Amino acid sequence: MLFASTACGGSDEEPEKKSKPSVALTPLSGACGGIFVKETVAEVLGRPKGKSLERGAQAELAVDKAAEVGRFLGEEMDWSRPSKSTCFVDGESGGSAEIDIQFGWWPGPFSKEGAKPGKSAVFQADESGSSLLVDCRRADLAESGKKAAVLRGVITDRVGLSSNASAKLLIASAKKVAEGLKCENELAFPDPPERQKGLK
């Protein structure tokens, strides 16, 4: 008669593996209040560094701060106030894909050089890159002795977007920021240029 034998003290259960804490993600199309339109999302995900955003952007970072920034900048129109991020996007692992959009006041009056007729915003390039300048007019800017200031938006792009995609993001953010500024003039934004010096 044959008997089957089993090893003593053994267990059929595999040791429990400790999983890393998951990072809450949000689809790129919904990041920062929806400023990433379909075409921009496709371009981001088509870049090598943008692949890390396929599963989504870190939810706690990719929030829409434009209205909050607009209120902050609208309290006192002073170019010495620090710029604030309206949108920050990074992938699940962090550090590989990064887009940061910031707005703040910039010293000097709004220059219409290069601006299209009837438009109150213009892209301007300098040694540091390209920025979007917005002609937001308010009575407190016209006060005697008050230094002139113009709203300025810049984008830091480590994904490698085209000029057109970067311009779209800046314009979309600027429109949201302007809502909280209570500008006394009606703002008219230009179409995003296909190519812009200072933007990749």
MARMARKOL-79242 format. One line per 4 residues: number of its first residue (from 1); their letters; for each residue x, y, z of N, C-alpha, C. Coordinates in nm, 4 decimals. Layout:
REM MARMARKOL-79242
NUM> a> X:Y:Z:X:Y:Z:X:Y:Z  ...
This chain:
REM MARMARKOL-79242
1> mlfa> 0.0846:-0.1180:0.0000:0.0000:0.0000:0.0000:0.0882:0.1230:0.0000  0.0581:0.2184:-0.0859:0.1377:0.3407:-0.0962:0.0662:0.4555:-0.0305  0.1427:0.5354:0.0414:0.0867:0.6539:0.1067:0.1563:0.7778:0.0515  0.0788:0.8816:0.0236:0.1375:1.0099:-0.0214:0.1874:1.0852:0.0988
5> stac> 0.3037:1.1436:0.0865:0.3591:1.2191:0.1992:0.3675:1.3659:0.1643  0.3538:1.4511:0.2644:0.3647:1.5970:0.2462:0.4694:1.6500:0.3409  0.5356:1.7618:0.2992:0.6386:1.8216:0.3844:0.5733:1.8958:0.4982  0.6325:1.8820:0.6149:0.5786:1.9492:0.7323:0.6212:2.0947:0.7349
9> ggsd> 0.5343:2.1771:0.7871:0.5688:2.3184:0.8078:0.5625:2.4008:0.6813  0.5294:2.3411:0.5675:0.5241:2.4159:0.4420:0.3942:2.4910:0.4285  0.3896:2.5869:0.3337:0.2695:2.6669:0.3094:0.2551:2.6903:0.1608  0.1328:2.6737:0.1123:0.1061:2.6970:-0.0292:0.0918:2.8449:-0.0623
13> eepe> 0.0796:2.9281:0.0409:0.0582:3.0715:0.0203:0.1915:3.1433:-0.0016  0.1949:3.2323:-0.1029:0.3147:3.3113:-0.1285:0.3238:3.4255:-0.0287  0.4466:3.4640:0.0086:0.4592:3.5755:0.1038:0.3987:3.7025:0.0453  0.3336:3.7776:0.1300:0.2659:3.9000:0.0862:0.3685:4.0053:0.0433
17> kksk> 0.3482:4.0588:-0.0743:0.4379:4.1615:-0.1257:0.3880:4.3002:-0.0855  0.4810:4.3793:-0.0394:0.4455:4.5150:-0.0008:0.4421:4.6025:-0.1259  0.3285:4.6657:-0.1505:0.3139:4.7505:-0.2686:0.3461:4.8953:-0.2334  0.4024:4.9621:-0.3303:0.4336:5.1032:-0.3097:0.3044:5.1843:-0.3057
21> psva> 0.3008:5.2885:-0.2239:0.1804:5.3711:-0.2198:0.1535:5.4322:-0.3574  0.0305:5.4197:-0.4037:-0.0037:5.4692:-0.5371:-0.0232:5.6213:-0.5341  0.0078:5.6838:-0.6473:-0.0093:5.8279:-0.6614:-0.1401:5.8533:-0.7337  -0.2234:5.9396:-0.6793:-0.3505:5.9723:-0.7434:-0.3225:6.0465:-0.8743
25> ltpl> -0.3866:6.0000:-0.9809:-0.3635:6.0576:-1.1131:-0.4921:6.1158:-1.1701  -0.4762:6.2138:-1.2557:-0.5894:6.2711:-1.3283:-0.5548:6.2706:-1.4767  -0.6515:6.2422:-1.5635:-0.6221:6.2441:-1.7066:-0.5664:6.3793:-1.7492  -0.4706:6.3778:-1.8399:-0.4087:6.5026:-1.8843:-0.5124:6.5985:-1.9418
29> sgac> -0.6147:6.5436:-2.0056:-0.7191:6.6284:-2.0648:-0.7967:6.7068:-1.9598  -0.7928:6.6606:-1.8346:-0.8651:6.7300:-1.7284:-0.7739:6.8086:-1.6364  -0.6437:6.8083:-1.6642:-0.5483:6.8783:-1.5780:-0.5590:7.0301:-1.5928  -0.5394:7.0991:-1.4836:-0.5324:7.2461:-1.4828:-0.6554:7.3103:-1.5459
33> ggif> -0.7716:7.2560:-1.5149:-0.8949:7.3177:-1.5613:-0.9273:7.2939:-1.7068  -0.8633:7.1948:-1.7690:-0.8963:7.1605:-1.9063:-0.8260:7.2425:-2.0123  -0.7094:7.2991:-1.9799:-0.6380:7.3801:-2.0799:-0.5659:7.2933:-2.1834  -0.5526:7.1634:-2.1540:-0.4892:7.0720:-2.2493:-0.5969:7.0180:-2.3443
37> vket> -0.6101:7.0801:-2.4597:-0.7093:7.0359:-2.5578:-0.6602:6.9078:-2.6246  -0.7471:6.8457:-2.7022:-0.7197:6.7151:-2.7624:-0.5876:6.7133:-2.8388  -0.5647:6.8171:-2.9208:-0.4430:6.8215:-3.0025:-0.3178:6.8335:-2.9155  -0.3275:6.9135:-2.8078:-0.2127:6.9320:-2.7187:-0.1820:6.8035:-2.6426
41> vaev> -0.2867:6.7346:-2.5975:-0.2681:6.6072:-2.5277:-0.1961:6.5082:-2.6188  -0.2391:6.5013:-2.7443:-0.1767:6.4084:-2.8397:-0.0297:6.4434:-2.8600  0.0020:6.5720:-2.8647:0.1413:6.6125:-2.8837:0.2262:6.5782:-2.7617  0.1723:6.6041:-2.6421:0.2458:6.5718:-2.5189:0.2778:6.4232:-2.5129
45> lgrp> 0.1768:6.3397:-2.5353:0.1949:6.1948:-2.5247:0.2798:6.1391:-2.6376  0.2947:6.2164:-2.7455:0.3771:6.1728:-2.8570:0.5240:6.2031:-2.8388  0.5583:6.2807:-2.7365:0.6982:6.3113:-2.7078:0.7565:6.2030:-2.6159  0.8860:6.1701:-2.6321:0.9467:6.0673:-2.5458:0.9271:6.0946:-2.3962
49> kgks> 0.9480:6.2202:-2.3538:0.9333:6.2518:-2.2115:0.7868:6.2606:-2.1697  0.6987:6.2751:-2.2667:0.5567:6.2830:-2.2345:0.4923:6.1471:-2.2126  0.5649:6.0397:-2.2452:0.5113:5.9036:-2.2287:0.4725:5.8762:-2.0833  0.5443:5.9397:-1.9896:0.5152:5.9143:-1.8480:0.3807:5.9726:-1.8058
53> lerg> 0.3178:6.0500:-1.8944:0.1881:6.1093:-1.8633:0.0727:6.0293:-1.9246  0.1039:5.9143:-1.9859:-0.0011:5.8333:-2.0485:-0.1050:5.7878:-1.9471  -0.0608:5.7523:-1.8278:-0.1541:5.7086:-1.7231:-0.2208:5.8269:-1.6545  -0.1662:5.9468:-1.6763:-0.2235:6.0664:-1.6166:-0.1188:6.1495:-1.5452
57> aqae> -0.1591:6.2671:-1.5011:-0.0717:6.3579:-1.4265:-0.1023:6.3476:-1.2779  -0.0039:6.3806:-1.1963:-0.0252:6.3764:-1.0518:-0.1380:6.4723:-1.0145  -0.2443:6.4170:-0.9595:-0.3665:6.4937:-0.9351:-0.3451:6.6117:-0.8406  -0.2633:6.5909:-0.7372:-0.2454:6.6976:-0.6387:-0.1654:6.8149:-0.6942
61> lavd> -0.0933:6.7928:-0.8052:-0.0157:6.8995:-0.8674:-0.0917:6.9650:-0.9822  -0.1638:6.8847:-1.0594:-0.2263:6.9326:-1.1828:-0.3638:6.9953:-1.1576  -0.3721:7.0818:-1.0574:-0.4985:7.1482:-1.0261:-0.5020:7.2857:-1.0934  -0.6221:7.3361:-1.1133:-0.6401:7.4654:-1.1787:-0.6257:7.5761:-1.0739
65> kaae> -0.5134:7.6490:-1.0783:-0.4874:7.7551:-0.9819:-0.5013:7.8939:-1.0441  -0.5538:7.9002:-1.1672:-0.5602:8.0265:-1.2390:-0.6456:8.1305:-1.1667  -0.7627:8.0912:-1.1198:-0.8509:8.1860:-1.0510:-0.7861:8.2365:-0.9222  -0.7233:8.1447:-0.8503:-0.6536:8.1805:-0.7262:-0.5402:8.2795:-0.7543
69> vgrf> -0.4639:8.2530:-0.8597:-0.3542:8.3418:-0.8985:-0.4088:8.4775:-0.9435  -0.5199:8.4749:-1.0176:-0.5816:8.5995:-1.0622:-0.6234:8.6872:-0.9459  -0.6809:8.6255:-0.8426:-0.7213:8.7029:-0.7243:-0.5992:8.7599:-0.6529  -0.4941:8.6778:-0.6417:-0.3712:8.7225:-0.5752:-0.3111:8.8417:-0.6478
73> lgee> -0.3009:8.8327:-0.7806:-0.2413:8.9406:-0.8584:-0.3339:9.0619:-0.8661  -0.4630:9.0379:-0.8509:-0.5582:9.1476:-0.8590:-0.5698:9.2302:-0.7332  -0.5234:9.1754:-0.6201:-0.5313:9.2495:-0.4942:-0.4440:9.3741:-0.4972  -0.3284:9.3616:-0.5567:-0.2354:9.4743:-0.5665:-0.1526:9.4580:-0.6934
77> mdws> -0.1687:9.5497:-0.7858:-0.0991:9.5389:-0.9138:0.0419:9.5937:-0.9001  0.1287:9.5115:-0.8470:0.2654:9.5523:-0.8158:0.3611:9.4515:-0.8778  0.4501:9.4975:-0.9660:0.5403:9.4039:-1.0339:0.6451:9.3440:-0.9411  0.6562:9.3950:-0.8178:0.7510:9.3353:-0.7240:0.6923:9.2101:-0.6568
81> rpsk> 0.5635:9.1852:-0.6786:0.5018:9.0652:-0.6219:0.5508:8.9425:-0.6987  0.5706:8.8304:-0.6318:0.6234:8.7109:-0.7001:0.5232:8.6506:-0.7979  0.5768:8.5872:-0.9016:0.4916:8.5151:-0.9959:0.4389:8.3889:-0.9285  0.3247:8.3419:-0.9747:0.2622:8.2232:-0.9169:0.2314:8.1215:-1.0264
85> stcf> 0.2429:7.9947:-0.9923:0.2120:7.8880:-1.0873:0.0609:7.8724:-1.1013  0.0138:7.8721:-1.2255:-0.1271:7.8449:-1.2518:-0.1480:7.6984:-1.2876  -0.0416:7.6332:-1.3331:-0.0513:7.4938:-1.3755:0.0849:7.4272:-1.3626  0.0870:7.3097:-1.3014:0.2096:7.2301:-1.2919:0.1732:7.0853:-1.3214
89> vdge> 0.2379:7.0285:-1.4213:0.2054:6.8920:-1.4632:0.3298:6.8050:-1.4578  0.3178:6.6897:-1.3924:0.4268:6.5929:-1.3874:0.3673:6.4533:-1.3882  0.4478:6.3564:-1.4295:0.4011:6.2190:-1.4399:0.3975:6.1472:-1.3062  0.3577:6.0215:-1.3099:0.3398:5.9416:-1.1888:0.4685:5.9291:-1.1089
93> sggs> 0.5813:5.9074:-1.1775:0.7081:5.8886:-1.1076:0.7719:6.0209:-1.0669  0.7326:6.1279:-1.1317:0.7859:6.2597:-1.0966:0.9199:6.2879:-1.1615  0.9369:6.4095:-1.2103:1.0660:6.4533:-1.2598:1.0944:6.4279:-1.4067  1.0202:6.3367:-1.4699:1.0511:6.3039:-1.6090:0.9768:6.3926:-1.7083
97> aeid> 0.8542:6.4282:-1.6764:0.7758:6.5166:-1.7626:0.7281:6.6334:-1.6780  0.7575:6.7507:-1.7217:0.7237:6.8655:-1.6383:0.6867:6.9862:-1.7243  0.5692:7.0410:-1.6980:0.5246:7.1648:-1.7617:0.4781:7.2576:-1.6504  0.5342:7.3758:-1.6461:0.5011:7.4720:-1.5412:0.4654:7.6052:-1.6064
101> iqfg> 0.3469:7.6573:-1.5761:0.3018:7.7863:-1.6298:0.2882:7.8839:-1.5141  0.3477:8.0009:-1.5284:0.3450:8.1012:-1.4222:0.3011:8.2370:-1.4761  0.2302:8.3109:-1.3910:0.1895:8.4467:-1.4256:0.2251:8.5422:-1.3125  0.2603:8.6639:-1.3516:0.2924:8.7676:-1.2542:0.2968:8.9022:-1.3237
105> wwpg> 0.3177:9.0061:-1.2464:0.3301:9.1408:-1.3028:0.4747:9.1651:-1.3446  0.4929:9.2407:-1.4513:0.6232:9.2688:-1.5084:0.6387:9.4194:-1.5214  0.7559:9.4742:-1.4860:0.7716:9.6198:-1.4917:0.7623:9.6765:-1.6329  0.6967:9.7891:-1.6445:0.6868:9.8581:-1.7727:0.5467:9.8527:-1.8300
109> pfsk> 0.5150:9.9449:-1.9207:0.3823:9.9478:-1.9832:0.3697:9.8404:-2.0907  0.2465:9.8131:-2.1300:0.2214:9.7183:-2.2375:0.2663:9.7799:-2.3693  0.3484:9.7082:-2.4426:0.3960:9.7559:-2.5718:0.3159:9.6883:-2.6827  0.2607:9.7694:-2.7725:0.1811:9.7153:-2.8817:0.2674:9.6695:-2.9988
113> egak> 0.3995:9.6824:-2.9824:0.4896:9.6398:-3.0894:0.4752:9.4891:-3.1120  0.4387:9.4533:-3.2301:0.4196:9.3133:-3.2629:0.2788:9.2630:-3.2383  0.1976:9.3429:-3.1692:0.0606:9.3017:-3.1412:-0.0273:9.3261:-3.2637  -0.1194:9.2361:-3.2886:-0.2113:9.2528:-3.4004:-0.3172:9.3561:-3.3636
117> pgks> -0.3663:9.4328:-3.4601:-0.4678:9.5353:-3.4326:-0.5882:9.4787:-3.3585  -0.6276:9.5488:-3.2535:-0.7437:9.5062:-3.1767:-0.7157:9.4005:-3.0728  -0.5917:9.3542:-3.0638:-0.5566:9.2510:-2.9655:-0.4868:9.3142:-2.8454  -0.5157:9.2616:-2.7277:-0.4590:9.3173:-2.6050:-0.3589:9.2219:-2.5408
121> avfq> -0.3017:9.1336:-2.6208:-0.1971:9.0429:-2.5730:-0.1007:9.0170:-2.6870  0.0255:8.9968:-2.6528:0.1268:8.9756:-2.7557:0.2377:8.8868:-2.7000  0.2932:8.8040:-2.7854:0.4084:8.7238:-2.7469:0.5348:8.8058:-2.7705  0.6268:8.7977:-2.6761:0.7507:8.8746:-2.6852:0.8679:8.7856:-2.6464
125> ades> 0.9717:8.7873:-2.7276:1.0887:8.7036:-2.7017:1.2042:8.7874:-2.6509  1.2804:8.7319:-2.5578:1.4024:8.7965:-2.5098:1.5054:8.6883:-2.4816  1.6141:8.7262:-2.4150:1.7216:8.6293:-2.3924:1.6796:8.5123:-2.3031  1.5740:8.5306:-2.2234:1.5310:8.4245:-2.1330:1.4253:8.3332:-2.1948
129> gssl> 1.3783:8.3676:-2.3153:1.2758:8.2864:-2.3785:1.1624:8.3724:-2.4293  1.0432:8.3162:-2.4336:0.9268:8.3899:-2.4824:0.8213:8.3987:-2.3737  0.7509:8.5115:-2.3725:0.6468:8.5319:-2.2729:0.5231:8.5900:-2.3394  0.4101:8.5764:-2.2743:0.2853:8.6347:-2.3213:0.2556:8.7564:-2.2349
133> lvdc> 0.2488:8.8734:-2.2959:0.2187:8.9972:-2.2250:0.0727:9.0347:-2.2485  0.0034:9.0694:-2.1412:-0.1395:9.1001:-2.1487:-0.1645:9.2414:-2.0979  -0.2396:9.3189:-2.1756:-0.2689:9.4585:-2.1433:-0.3934:9.4678:-2.0552  -0.3749:9.4432:-1.9255:-0.4841:9.4535:-1.8289:-0.4808:9.5933:-1.7682
137> rrad> -0.5850:9.6722:-1.7931:-0.5885:9.8112:-1.7445:-0.6819:9.8248:-1.6247  -0.6302:9.8939:-1.5236:-0.7098:9.9244:-1.4047:-0.6705:10.0603:-1.3523  -0.7618:10.1212:-1.2784:-0.7380:10.2568:-1.2289:-0.6172:10.2635:-1.1375  -0.5933:10.1586:-1.0604:-0.4813:10.1639:-0.9661:-0.3461:10.1640:-1.0367
141> laes> -0.3440:10.1247:-1.1653:-0.2194:10.1327:-1.2401:-0.1908:10.2748:-1.2865  -0.2958:10.3563:-1.2918:-0.2799:10.4933:-1.3405:-0.2543:10.5927:-1.2273  -0.2472:10.5431:-1.1039:-0.2242:10.6315:-0.9893:-0.0897:10.7029:-1.0025  -0.0863:10.8256:-0.9567:0.0358:10.9052:-0.9630:0.1472:10.8389:-0.8829
145> gkka> 0.2630:10.8227:-0.9462:0.3778:10.7644:-0.8781:0.3798:10.6131:-0.8810  0.2757:10.5534:-0.9329:0.2697:10.4075:-0.9395:0.3501:10.3583:-1.0597  0.4364:10.2622:-1.0380:0.5159:10.2076:-1.1483:0.4285:10.1197:-1.2378  0.4473:10.1377:-1.3679:0.3670:10.0619:-1.4636:0.3969:9.9129:-1.4536
149> avlr> 0.2958:9.8331:-1.4805:0.3115:9.6878:-1.4773:0.2251:9.6254:-1.5844  0.2737:9.5165:-1.6395:0.1998:9.4430:-1.7406:0.1946:9.2965:-1.6986  0.0810:9.2331:-1.7222:0.0666:9.0924:-1.6866:0.1532:9.0083:-1.7798  0.2306:8.9178:-1.7221:0.3252:8.8388:-1.8004:0.3134:8.6911:-1.7646
153> gvit> 0.3007:8.6081:-1.8675:0.2939:8.4645:-1.8471:0.4110:8.3953:-1.9145  0.4690:8.2971:-1.8473:0.5812:8.2206:-1.9037:0.5540:8.0715:-1.8834  0.6152:7.9900:-1.9684:0.5992:7.8458:-1.9583:0.7358:7.7784:-1.9549  0.7528:7.6872:-1.8601:0.8714:7.6019:-1.8543:0.8296:7.4649:-1.9043
157> drvg> 0.8890:7.4216:-2.0133:0.8472:7.2982:-2.0797:0.9648:7.2020:-2.0900  0.9582:7.0911:-2.0188:1.0624:6.9891:-2.0261:1.0160:6.8668:-2.1062  0.9007:6.8821:-2.1725:0.8493:6.7753:-2.2578:0.8989:6.7931:-2.4002  0.9126:6.9194:-2.4428:0.9577:6.9477:-2.5793:0.8432:6.9789:-2.6727
161> lssn> 0.7482:7.0637:-2.6270:0.6325:7.0978:-2.7086:0.6690:7.1940:-2.8209  0.5837:7.1988:-2.9215:0.6010:7.2940:-3.0305:0.5626:7.4336:-2.9836  0.6018:7.5345:-3.0608:0.5645:7.6723:-3.0303:0.4136:7.6864:-3.0179  0.3430:7.6250:-3.1113:0.1976:7.6379:-3.1153:0.1322:7.5801:-2.9906
165> asak> 0.1765:7.4623:-2.9468:0.1185:7.3988:-2.8275:0.1476:7.4807:-2.7020  0.2717:7.5302:-2.6893:0.3078:7.6125:-2.5736:0.2253:7.7402:-2.5711  0.2067:7.8016:-2.6891:0.1286:7.9247:-2.6978:-0.0172:7.8999:-2.6594  -0.0723:7.7874:-2.7011:-0.2108:7.7530:-2.6659:-0.2282:7.7447:-2.5145
169> llia> -0.1319:7.6800:-2.4481:-0.1393:7.6647:-2.3032:-0.1294:7.7993:-2.2322  -0.0399:7.8865:-2.2802:-0.0246:8.0192:-2.2195:-0.1509:8.1030:-2.2365  -0.2076:8.1018:-2.3547:-0.3287:8.1803:-2.3802:-0.4457:8.1289:-2.2973  -0.4618:7.9975:-2.2916:-0.5712:7.9388:-2.2135:-0.5586:7.9741:-2.0661
173> sakk> -0.4356:7.9702:-2.0130:-0.4136:8.0064:-1.8728:-0.4372:8.1550:-1.8500  -0.3922:8.2381:-1.9454:-0.4086:8.3826:-1.9329:-0.5559:8.4215:-1.9252  -0.6383:8.3561:-2.0034:-0.7815:8.3856:-2.0009:-0.8410:8.3546:-1.8648  -0.7957:8.2448:-1.8047:-0.8467:8.2078:-1.6733:-0.7971:8.3031:-1.5649
177> vaeg> -0.6692:8.3432:-1.5739:-0.6129:8.4372:-1.4761:-0.6840:8.5716:-1.4847  -0.7104:8.6162:-1.6068:-0.7712:8.7480:-1.6282:-0.9086:8.7601:-1.5640  -0.9772:8.6478:-1.5506:-1.1105:8.6510:-1.4902:-1.1073:8.7034:-1.3469  -0.9969:8.6784:-1.2770:-0.9874:8.7235:-1.1381:-0.9207:8.8583:-1.1207
181> lkce> -0.8764:8.9185:-1.2307:-0.8028:9.0454:-1.2234:-0.8930:9.1681:-1.2253  -1.0152:9.1505:-1.2749:-1.1096:9.2622:-1.2875:-1.0515:9.3749:-1.3725  -0.9985:9.3378:-1.4881:-0.9460:9.4380:-1.5808:-1.0613:9.5257:-1.6285  -1.0349:9.6541:-1.6441:-1.1395:9.7479:-1.6834:-1.1551:9.7562:-1.8350
185> nela> -1.0628:9.6982:-1.9088:-1.0737:9.6925:-2.0542:-1.1074:9.5507:-2.0975  -1.1731:9.5395:-2.2106:-1.2070:9.4075:-2.2629:-1.0830:9.3478:-2.3289  -1.0479:9.2287:-2.2872:-0.9268:9.1650:-2.3385:-0.9577:9.0809:-2.4627  -0.8734:9.0950:-2.5626:-0.8861:9.0165:-2.6856:-0.7524:8.9484:-2.7119
189> fpdp> -0.7537:8.8160:-2.7124:-0.6300:8.7393:-2.7264:-0.6070:8.6989:-2.8717  -0.4804:8.6940:-2.9126:-0.4493:8.6527:-3.0498:-0.4601:8.5015:-3.0649  -0.4651:8.4567:-3.1883:-0.4569:8.3133:-3.2137:-0.3136:8.2687:-3.1839  -0.2970:8.1476:-3.1315:-0.1595:8.1001:-3.1027:-0.0777:8.0908:-3.2302
193> perq> 0.0406:8.1493:-3.2325:0.1241:8.1435:-3.3530:0.1750:8.0023:-3.3793  0.1951:7.9715:-3.5060:0.2509:7.8414:-3.5416:0.3962:7.8312:-3.4966  0.4662:7.9444:-3.5094:0.6064:7.9504:-3.4651:0.6259:8.0785:-3.3841  0.7015:8.0669:-3.2765:0.7280:8.1824:-3.1932:0.8708:8.1730:-3.1402
197> kglk> 0.9503:8.2749:-3.1677:1.0867:8.2778:-3.1191:1.0856:8.2704:-2.9663  1.1697:8.1841:-2.9117:1.1768:8.1693:-2.7663:1.0935:8.0532:-2.7146  0.9975:8.0074:-2.7977:0.9224:7.8880:-2.7648:0.9701:7.7774:-2.8569  0.9856:7.6567:-2.8045:1.0383:7.5456:-2.8839:0.9451:7.5120:-2.9999
